[in-house]
């Protein structure tokens, strides 16, 4: 570039806009903008599979539902296959991976069959959850202290195969510190306690999660969240944890979709995350 000509022509016409841009992004504003990153919505489609399995056949089609969620703006799809395959089947997971264009997140208890499937499918992310085989839904985070050696080995195994790892945990700070020592890429905060308290005292409900999230960030891990997040409580959660990277939402979103349609439901949940 001829530096002598910077005061004339097209470059000069753009100088006022560039100055305004630099002025607007003062250090404080830039830091805030960097902190308030976009939070991805990963739609858990287990409830769609539950409905399919109740009647037999392939209606509703979980693969089509996943593709529709992507088309409607979801940035990821979450599945949680359980040993009895009462909702998502292992065959569903194998069918989904080749056709999804967004992130596939596989949740589950890391028994031998689950580990084998994850290593074969190679999703973008695996979320390790301490579910008993007969659990109706996830109801607690890991006791990382009690399972530290095993979790560390499994995190090392999955990350060694290029799979991002996440551990499902509560807000106990000592547990989060131990989770970081396993080498996990992320943790997912179990948000049922937040959702339960939110209707009566939302500030008290979010406080331990904000504190835990701050520690997660300080320790250099990524942050996900999930369980009982919905259109009533999601925006407040995001407001207090603006660096949240991903939420996984299934039950509430699918329930809302029964009334407003899947496209509108995905759009409304994404709106809460802005």
C-alpha positions in Angstrom: 0.0 0.0 0.0 1.2 3.6 -0.8 1.1 5.1 2.7 1.3 8.7 1.3 -2.2 8.2 -0.1 -4.0 7.3 3.1 -5.6 10.8 3.3 -7.4 10.5 0.0 -9.7 8.2 -1.9 -11.7 5.2 -0.6 -9.5 4.8 2.5 -10.2 8.4 3.6 -13.9 7.8 3.2 -13.8 5.0 5.7 -11.6 6.7 8.4 -14.5 8.3 10.4 -16.2 4.9 10.7 -12.9 3.3 11.8 -12.3 6.0 14.4 -15.8 5.6 15.8 -15.3 1.8 16.0 -12.0 2.2 17.9 -13.6 4.8 20.2 -16.6 2.6 20.9 -14.4 -0.4 21.8 -12.7 1.1 24.8 -11.0 -1.4 27.1 -13.9 -1.8 29.5 -16.4 -2.3 26.7 -14.2 -4.8 24.8 -13.7 -6.8 28.0 -17.4 -7.0 28.6 -18.1 -8.0 25.0 -15.5 -10.7 25.2 -17.0 -12.1 28.4 -20.6 -12.2 27.0 -19.9 -14.8 24.5 -22.6 -16.7 22.5 -24.0 -19.7 24.3 -24.8 -22.7 22.1 -28.1 -24.5 22.4 -27.8 -28.3 22.2 -31.2 -30.0 21.9 -31.6 -33.2 23.8 -33.9 -35.5 21.7 -34.4 -38.3 24.2 -38.0 -37.4 24.8 -38.7 -37.7 21.0 -37.3 -41.2 21.2 -39.5 -42.0 24.3 -42.6 -41.1 22.3 -41.5 -43.2 19.4 -40.8 -46.2 21.6 -44.1 -45.9 23.3 -45.9 -47.0 20.1 -43.3 -48.9 18.1 -42.3 -48.1 14.6 -40.5 -44.9 13.7 -42.8 -42.1 14.5 -41.7 -39.6 15.4 -38.4 -40.1 13.5 -35.6 -39.0 15.8 -33.1 -38.6 12.9 -35.5 -36.2 11.1 -36.1 -34.4 14.4 -32.4 -33.9 14.9 -32.0 -32.5 11.4 -35.0 -30.2 11.9 -33.5 -28.9 15.1 -30.3 -28.1 13.2 -32.3 -26.4 10.4 -34.2 -24.3 12.9 -30.9 -23.0 14.5 -29.8 -25.4 17.2 -26.0 -25.5 17.4 -25.9 -29.1 18.6 -27.8 -32.3 19.3 -27.6 -34.2 22.6 -28.4 -37.9 23.2 -28.3 -40.0 26.3 -28.5 -43.7 25.6 -29.2 -45.8 28.7 -28.5 -49.5 29.0 -32.2 -50.5 28.6 -32.6 -48.2 25.6 -35.9 -47.0 26.8 -35.5 -43.8 24.8 -32.5 -43.2 22.6 -31.1 -46.5 21.3 -27.5 -47.2 20.5 -28.5 -47.7 16.9 -29.9 -44.1 16.9 -26.5 -42.8 17.9 -24.8 -44.6 15.1 -27.4 -43.3 12.6 -27.1 -39.7 13.7 -23.3 -39.1 13.6 -22.8 -39.3 9.8 -25.6 -36.9 9.0 -25.4 -34.2 11.6 -23.8 -30.9 10.6 -23.6 -29.5 14.1 -22.0 -30.8 17.3 -23.1 -34.2 18.6 -22.9 -34.5 22.4 -23.3 -38.0 23.8 -24.2 -38.2 27.5 -24.0 -41.3 29.6 -22.6 -43.4 32.3 -19.2 -44.7 31.2 -19.6 -48.5 31.3 -17.8 -50.7 28.8 -20.6 -50.6 26.1 -20.9 -46.8 26.3 -17.1 -46.3 26.0 -16.9 -48.6 23.0 -19.8 -46.7 21.3 -18.2 -43.3 21.9 -14.9 -44.4 20.6 -16.5 -45.8 17.4 -18.8 -42.8 16.8 -16.3 -40.1 17.8 -18.7 -37.3 18.7 -17.6 -33.7 19.1 -18.3 -34.1 22.9 -18.9 -36.8 25.4 -20.5 -35.8 28.8 -19.8 -38.4 31.5 -22.8 -38.6 33.9 -23.0 -40.7 37.1 -26.4 -42.3 36.4 -27.4 -45.6 37.8 -28.7 -48.0 35.1 -32.3 -47.6 36.3 -32.2 -43.8 36.8 -35.3 -42.1 35.3 -33.2 -39.0 34.7 -29.9 -37.5 35.8 -30.2 -36.5 39.5 -26.8 -35.6 40.7 -23.3 -34.6 39.6 -20.2 -36.8 40.0 -18.5 -37.4 43.4 -15.2 -36.7 41.7 -13.1 -37.4 44.8 -14.5 -40.9 45.0 -14.1 -41.6 41.3 -11.1 -39.5 40.5 -8.8 -42.2 39.2 -11.4 -43.7 36.9 -12.6 -40.4 35.6 -9.0 -39.3 34.9 -8.4 -42.4 32.9 -11.6 -42.0 30.9 -10.9 -38.3 30.2 -7.5 -39.2 29.0 -8.9 -42.0 26.8 -11.5 -39.8 25.1 -9.3 -36.7 24.7 -6.6 -38.9 23.3 -9.1 -39.8 20.5 -9.8 -36.1 19.8 -13.2 -36.1 21.7 -14.0 -33.1 23.9 -14.8 -34.2 27.4 -17.2 -32.8 29.9 -18.0 -34.0 33.5 -21.5 -33.5 35.0 -21.0 -31.9 38.4 -22.8 -29.9 41.1 -21.7 -26.5 42.5 -19.4 -27.8 45.2 -16.1 -25.9 44.7 -13.8 -28.6 45.9 -15.4 -31.0 43.4 -14.9 -28.5 40.6 -11.2 -28.2 41.5 -10.8 -31.9 41.4 -12.6 -32.1 38.1 -10.0 -29.7 36.6 -7.3 -32.1 37.8 -8.8 -34.9 35.8 -7.9 -33.0 32.6 -11.4 -32.6 31.4 -12.1 -29.9 28.8 -15.4 -28.8 30.3 -17.8 -29.4 33.2 -21.6 -29.3 32.9 -23.3 -27.8 35.9 -26.3 -29.8 37.1 -29.0 -27.1 37.3 -32.0 -28.8 38.9 -31.4 -27.1 42.2 -31.4 -23.8 40.5 -34.6 -24.6 38.6 -36.3 -25.8 41.8 -35.5 -22.6 43.8 -35.9 -20.1 41.0 -39.7 -19.5 41.3 -39.4 -18.4 45.0 -35.9 -16.8 45.2 -34.1 -16.5 41.9 -31.1 -14.5 43.3 -30.5 -17.2 45.9 -31.0 -19.9 43.3 -28.4 -18.5 40.9 -25.7 -17.5 43.5 -24.0 -20.8 44.0 -24.0 -21.4 40.2 -22.4 -18.0 39.5 -19.7 -18.7 42.1 -19.1 -22.2 40.7 -19.0 -20.9 37.1 -16.4 -18.2 38.1 -14.2 -21.0 39.5 -14.6 -23.1 36.4 -13.4 -20.1 34.3 -10.5 -19.4 36.6 -9.4 -23.0 36.3 -9.4 -22.8 32.5 -12.2 -25.2 31.8 -15.2 -24.6 29.5 -18.6 -24.4 31.0 -21.9 -26.2 30.0 -25.1 -26.4 32.0 -28.2 -28.5 31.9 -31.3 -30.0 33.7 -34.7 -28.4 34.1 -33.7 -25.2 32.3 -36.7 -23.7 30.6 -38.1 -20.5 29.0 -38.9 -19.1 32.5 -35.4 -19.5 34.1 -32.9 -19.7 31.2 -32.4 -16.0 30.5 -31.7 -15.1 34.1 -29.2 -17.9 34.4 -27.4 -16.7 31.2 -27.5 -13.1 32.5 -25.5 -14.1 35.6 -23.1 -16.4 33.8 -22.4 -14.7 30.5 -19.5 -16.9 29.6 -21.6 -20.0 29.6 -20.6 -22.0 26.5 -23.5 -24.5 26.0 -26.8 -25.5 27.5 -28.3 -28.9 26.8 -32.1 -28.8 27.0 -34.6 -31.6 26.1 -37.6 -32.2 28.2 -38.8 -28.6 28.5 -38.1 -27.7 24.9 -39.9 -30.7 23.6 -42.9 -30.0 25.9 -43.0 -26.4 24.6 -42.8 -27.7 21.0 -46.0 -29.6 21.5 -47.8 -26.3 21.8 -45.8 -23.9 19.7 -44.1 -26.2 17.2 -40.4 -27.2 17.1 -39.2 -24.3 15.0 -40.7 -21.7 17.3 -39.5 -23.5 20.4 -35.9 -23.7 19.2 -36.1 -20.0 18.3 -37.4 -19.0 21.7 -34.8 -20.9 23.6 -32.0 -19.3 21.4 -33.5 -15.9 22.2 -33.2 -16.5 25.9 -29.4 -17.1 25.4 -28.7 -13.8 23.8 
